[in-house]
């Protein structure tokens, strides 16, 4: 019985794809493939959002969670909301927040980029030399303030 087991030739072990082309090149190809799939999923998500846009309502906490990284971003948006459709100059925003002018522009662009990536909308736009909230942002902040005011009136009527 032992002699038959010794006479059977062993099948050679097949090499994996990473062994054939190299480990680093294989990992790079895998990363590119995953990245392309992720891009396709993001595109599909954006298309769905565009189709459902009339039915969707975004609230202020969601927008702040997506766009704002710190309290400084929230303060910046509050200042722009108070300024109204005219907007504020970068120097006035910087003076109010205690930062530099170029820092304001960088923060605004970063917030717009994050929101654009998520839902395809802009939050703040440049009007001449001034920064102002877009109509989308005014709708979101306007709905929130109306809801709060209605809630307060309802409490007052009950009391």
C-alpha positions as CSV (number, residue, x, y, z in Angstrom):
1,X,0.0,0.0,0.0
2,X,2.8,2.4,0.7
3,X,4.5,1.7,-2.6
4,X,1.4,2.8,-4.6
5,X,1.2,6.1,-2.7
6,X,4.8,6.8,-3.5
7,X,4.4,6.1,-7.3
8,X,1.5,8.7,-7.7
9,X,3.1,11.9,-9.1
10,X,2.1,15.0,-7.1
11,X,0.3,17.7,-9.1
12,X,2.2,20.9,-9.0
13,X,0.8,23.7,-6.9
14,X,-0.7,26.5,-9.1
15,X,0.6,30.0,-8.6
16,X,-1.8,32.7,-7.5
17,X,-2.3,35.8,-9.6
18,X,-0.3,37.9,-7.2
19,X,2.6,35.5,-7.5
20,X,2.4,35.6,-11.3
21,X,2.4,39.4,-11.8
22,X,3.9,40.5,-8.5
23,X,2.4,41.3,-5.2
24,X,2.5,45.2,-5.5
25,X,1.2,45.2,-9.1
26,X,-1.6,42.9,-8.1
27,X,-2.6,45.1,-5.1
28,X,-2.5,48.2,-7.4
29,X,-4.8,46.5,-9.9
30,X,-7.2,45.4,-7.2
31,X,-7.3,49.0,-5.8
32,X,-8.0,50.4,-9.2
33,X,-10.9,47.9,-9.7
34,X,-12.4,48.7,-6.3
35,X,-12.0,52.5,-7.0
36,X,-13.9,52.1,-10.3
37,X,-16.7,50.2,-8.6
38,X,-17.0,52.9,-6.0
39,X,-17.1,55.6,-8.6
40,X,-19.9,53.7,-10.4
41,X,-21.9,53.4,-7.1
42,X,-21.5,57.1,-6.4
43,X,-22.7,58.0,-9.9
44,X,-25.8,55.8,-9.4
45,X,-26.4,57.4,-6.0
46,X,-26.2,60.9,-7.6
47,X,-28.6,59.9,-10.4
48,X,-31.1,58.6,-7.8
49,X,-30.8,61.8,-5.8
50,X,-31.4,63.9,-9.0
51,X,-34.5,61.9,-9.8
52,X,-35.9,62.1,-6.3
53,X,-34.8,65.7,-5.7
54,X,-38.4,67.2,-5.7
55,X,-39.5,64.8,-3.0
56,X,-36.4,65.1,-0.8
57,X,-36.2,67.7,2.0
58,X,-32.9,68.3,3.7
59,X,-32.8,69.6,7.2
60,X,-30.2,71.8,8.8
61,X,-28.6,69.2,11.1
62,X,-28.0,66.9,8.0
63,X,-26.4,69.7,6.0
64,X,-24.2,70.8,9.0
65,X,-23.1,67.2,9.6
66,X,-22.1,66.8,5.9
67,X,-20.5,70.2,5.4
68,X,-19.1,71.5,8.7
69,X,-16.0,70.1,10.2
70,X,-15.8,72.5,13.2
71,X,-17.7,75.1,15.1
72,X,-16.0,77.7,13.0
73,X,-17.8,76.5,9.9
74,X,-21.2,76.6,11.7
75,X,-20.4,80.2,12.8
76,X,-19.4,81.1,9.3
77,X,-22.8,79.8,7.9
78,X,-24.7,81.7,10.7
79,X,-23.0,85.0,9.8
80,X,-23.8,84.5,6.1
81,X,-27.4,83.7,7.0
82,X,-27.7,86.8,9.1
83,X,-26.2,88.9,6.2
84,X,-29.0,87.9,3.8
85,X,-28.8,87.8,0.1
86,X,-26.3,90.6,-0.1
87,X,-23.6,88.6,1.6
88,X,-20.4,89.6,3.4
89,X,-16.9,90.4,2.3
90,X,-14.1,88.0,3.2
91,X,-12.4,90.6,5.3
92,X,-15.6,91.1,7.4
93,X,-16.1,87.4,7.9
94,X,-12.5,87.0,8.9
95,X,-12.7,89.9,11.3
96,X,-15.9,88.5,12.9
97,X,-14.4,85.0,13.2
98,X,-10.8,86.1,14.1
99,X,-9.1,84.4,11.2
100,X,-7.4,85.3,7.9
101,X,-9.3,86.2,4.7
102,X,-7.7,83.4,2.6
103,X,-8.8,81.0,5.4
104,X,-12.4,81.9,4.8
105,X,-12.3,81.2,1.1
106,X,-10.6,77.9,1.8
107,X,-13.3,76.9,4.3
108,X,-16.1,77.9,2.0
109,X,-14.7,75.9,-0.9
110,X,-14.2,72.8,1.3
111,X,-17.8,73.0,2.5
112,X,-19.1,73.3,-1.0
113,X,-16.9,70.4,-2.2
114,X,-18.2,68.1,0.6
115,X,-21.8,69.0,-0.1
116,X,-21.3,68.7,-3.8
117,X,-19.9,65.2,-3.4
118,X,-22.8,64.1,-1.2
119,X,-25.9,65.7,-2.8
120,X,-24.7,67.7,-5.8
121,X,-25.6,71.2,-4.3
122,X,-23.6,74.3,-3.5
123,X,-24.0,75.9,-0.1
124,X,-22.2,79.2,-0.5
125,X,-21.6,81.2,-3.6
126,X,-19.6,84.3,-4.5
127,X,-21.6,87.3,-5.5
128,X,-19.2,89.9,-6.8
129,X,-16.6,90.1,-4.0
130,X,-19.0,88.9,-1.3
131,X,-19.9,85.4,-0.1
132,X,-23.6,84.6,0.3
133,X,-25.8,81.6,0.9
134,X,-27.3,79.9,-2.2
135,X,-31.0,79.6,-2.6
136,X,-30.8,76.0,-1.5
137,X,-29.1,77.0,1.8
138,X,-31.7,79.7,2.3
139,X,-34.5,77.2,1.9
140,X,-32.9,74.8,4.4
141,X,-32.2,77.4,7.0
142,X,-35.6,79.1,6.4
143,X,-37.5,75.9,6.9
144,X,-35.7,75.2,10.1
145,X,-36.4,78.6,11.5
146,X,-40.1,78.4,10.6
147,X,-40.4,75.0,12.2
148,X,-38.8,76.4,15.4
149,X,-41.1,79.4,15.4
150,X,-44.2,77.3,14.9
151,X,-43.2,75.0,17.7
152,X,-42.8,78.0,20.1
153,X,-46.2,79.4,19.1
154,X,-47.8,76.0,19.7
155,X,-46.4,75.9,23.2
156,X,-47.5,79.4,23.9
157,X,-51.1,78.7,22.8
158,X,-51.3,75.6,25.0
159,X,-50.1,77.4,28.1
